[in-house]
Each structure stands twice: as C-alpha cells, then as structure tokens.
Amino acid sequence: MTAPTPVSRATLKRLPLYLHVLEGLERQGQDHVSCTFIAGKFDFGAIQVRKDLEVTGVRGTARLGFKVTDLIRAIKVFLGWHNVQDAFLVGAGNMGKALLGYKDFESYGLNIVAVFDADPRKVGTKIFNKEVMPVAKMPALAKRMHINIGIVTVSAESAQSVVDAMVAAGIRAIWNFAPASLEIPEGIILENARLTQSLAVLSNKLTHVLNGDIKE
C-alpha cells in the first residue's frame, strides 16, 4: 500500500477557510467556483488554492471550476469532519464553558459529550445541559465509551496530570488550551491552541496600521 502524501500544517489550516467560503456560496445557491474566486477572499494566490485543494482528491472542470457541493464534501471527508467524533472536556472554567457553548462543533465533526472538573464546587452543576462530573471519573468513562478526543481547559499546573490520565484511558488525540508545554508518548496526537500567538499577530498588525506602516 502506498503511504499517504504528507500534508503541511499550513494547508490544513487553510482548508477550513475555504470551507467557510464554500458553505456561504452553497447557501446562496451557487453551483461552481474557481480557485481565483476563493483566492480573492484571502492573501494568497489561485495556484496555492489549487495545490491545497488537490490533497482532497477532488477535480475541477475547465471553465466551470469546482462543483461547490462536491468540494465541500471532499474537504470535510479529508479533514475527518464528515463523521462526528465524541470528545471529553476537562476543565469547567471560562474557556471550557465557551467551548461547550459553541454550537457549530458538530458541523466540524466534534461532539463534546461530557465535562469534568476537579473543583467540588463545580461538580454537579450544569453547563449547557451537561452535568459537570468529578475528573476522577473521566478515565473509566473514557475507556468504556471508547473516547478518542480529549480537550484540556485546565490551568497550566494541572494540565500534565490531566493529559497523563487521558492517555492512560486510551484517548489518542488531545486538544490543549492550557498554557503549558506537555509531554506525550509516541503515537498520541497533541494540538496546542495558542491564543496568545493569534493575539500577538493581531496586535503586531494593529500597531503597524496605527503607525501608518501598512494600510488596513
């Protein structure tokens, strides 16, 4: 069997941007779209868009471009968003509440089915109709329910122990929102959501705009 072609992180980050544009076109009833049109919504060219879309295996046609519905499905299948994966969230603080309240996750293949916290004051309360359970119950439930995705929204000090418990419970992919450098064994997927990095880019660009170095 031929090994899959590696896909860059940059391409993986751009595909959801294209999907957002395509879903808007679908709602408007547009049948086809060109790479040039998609590229016009962003700061990169049509050639880059075409290269990114090639990884999904979908092919456009001369003059017409890509069929919008086919391209939406191809991107979702490639990203694994066509099948919903159940996930556990540990950390019922502000970030955890925000993620639990985000209604569109299921459209992107993620269903947070349970939330856990170590604070006895939070245990037993409900967040968006989900009861907060003791974090000590998480490993056994994860094993029993065959959970593959764990979301970490605890403090930096608690993050490693939570991740260790998730790994021991058989969770294979971890989405980390804690500001901590985590150690994971080989074979476990770790994706760090670095909000400070996005803020740094935003702040830097705003500074240059306000200083007149670049135009908005």
TAPEVEN-V524636 format. One record per pair of residues at least 24 apart in sequence whose ideal C-beta (glycine too) atoms are under 10 Angstrom apart, sorted by the first residue. I is the first residue (numbers start at 1). J is the second residue. Records with the same first field share a line. If there is no record, write none. Layout:
# TAPEVEN-V524636
I->J  J
This chain:
# TAPEVEN-V524636
4->55
5->54  55
6->55
7->52  55  56  78
8->51  52  55
9->191
10->44  48  52
11->48  51  52  53  54  55  56  78
12->52  55  78  79
13->52
14->38  42  44  48  49  51  52  53
15->52  53  55  56  74  75  76  78  79  81
16->75  76  79  81  108
17->41  42  44  49  52
18->42  49  52  53  56  66  71  72  75
19->71  72  74  75  76  79  81  107  108
21->68
22->66  68  69  70  71  72  73  74  75
23->68  72  75  76  107
24->68
25->68  69  71  72
26->68  69  71  72
28->68
29->68
30->68
31->64  65  66  67  68  69
32->60  61  63  64  65  66  67  68  69  70  71
33->60  64  65  66  67  68  71
34->60  63  64  65  66
35->60  65  66
36->65
37->65  66
38->65  66  71
53->78
76->107  108  109
79->108  109
80->108  109  110
81->106  107  108  109  110
82->109
83->109
84->108  109  110  111
85->109  110  111  113  147  148  149  173
86->110  111  112  113  114  142  145  146  147  148  149
87->111  112  113  114  142  147  148  149  150  151  171  173  174  175
88->112  113  114  115  116  133  135  138  139  141  142  145  147  148  149  150  151  152  166  169  171
89->113  114  115  116  117  127  130  132  138  149  150  151  152  153  154  175  177
90->114  115  116  117  118  133  135  138  150  151  152  153  154  158  159  162  163  165  166  178
91->115  116  117  118  119  122  132  135  151  152  153  154  155  158  159  162  177  178
92->116  117  118  119  121  122  123  125  127  130  132  133  135  153  154
93->117  119  122  153  154  155  177
94->153
95->151  152  153  154  177  178  193  195
96->122  127  132  151  152  153  154  177
97->127  128  153
98->153  177
99->127  128  151  153  175  177  193
100->127  128  129  130  132  151  153
101->127  128
102->128
103->128
109->149
110->149  151  175
111->149
112->149  151
113->141  145  147  149
114->138  141  142  145  147
115->151  153
116->141  142  150  154  162  165
117->153  154
118->154  155  158  161  162
135->161  162  165
136->165
138->162  165  166  169  171
139->164  165  166  167  168  169  170  171
140->169
141->169
142->166  168  169  170  171
143->168  169  170  171
144->169  170
145->169  170
146->170  171
147->171  172  173
148->172  173  189
149->173  174  175  189
150->174  175  176  188
151->175  176  177  193
152->176  177  178  180  182  190  192  193
153->177  178  193
154->178  180
155->179  180
156->180  181  182
160->184
163->188  190
